[in-house]
Amino acid sequence: MVQVADRWHVWKNLAEAVEKVSIAHRACFSDPDRGGARGEGPSAQRTRSRHAAVHAMLAQGASHGQIMRKLHLSRNTVKKYAAVKHAEQLIHGPKYATTLVDPFRDYLRKRRAVEPSVATWTLLGEIKAMGYQGPSPRCVDTLSAG
């Protein structure tokens, strides 16, 4: 017996998978000229604020336990903030493994800036013509074959 998912569940699962991948790689297609640079978002601001608060309390002679309770932070978080002199040492962007797309990222960013609604399939075809050797998603092969 072959089990088949209904169309709604297939689309739902696909949408969730695309959302996860998009969130994980949003920095890959961000425009550095429009802001959003590393270290400028809400997370970086929160890190700077916490670092300043931890170091202010340490300067007043507070123990790690007192800082934990007052700032509602875990012991490891307090240790991490206390261990570094500058908040910038704690701020870093996402790190991704090297991929086959890396040599084409600048081209893809510029291309998206010129035509934001360009189809992914079109971009894939363009970078393939430029020498991209990576695999194509099955759905792209199926669409272009039909």
C-alpha positions, 0 to 999 in steps of 0.5 A: 500500500502506498501512502499519499499525502493530500495536497494541502499537507504537501504545500504546508510542509513545503512552505515550512521548509522554504521558510526555514531555509529562507530565514537561515540564509536571509543574510546571503541576499541582504543588500549591504547598502540598505543597512542591516549590516552585521551588528546593527540589529535588535540582537546586537543592541540587546547584546550591547545593553546586557554587556554594559549592565553586567559590567556596570554591576561588576564594577560595583562589586556585584557577584555573578549570582547577584547579576543573574538574579537582578538581570534575569540571566543564566549563570553561563550568560553572565560568565560569557558577558563578564569574560569579554572586555568589549560587547563587539566580541560577542556580536557576530553574524551567521556563519555558513559552510562554503557552498557551490553558490559562493562564487556567484553571490555578488552577481545574484545580489546585484541581479536581485537589486535590479529585478527583485521579482526575478524567478529563482529558476531564471537565476539558476539558469543564469549562474549555470551559464556562468559555470555553476556546477551544483545540483538543480532541485528536481522540480526545476529539472521537471519544469524545464523538461516539460 
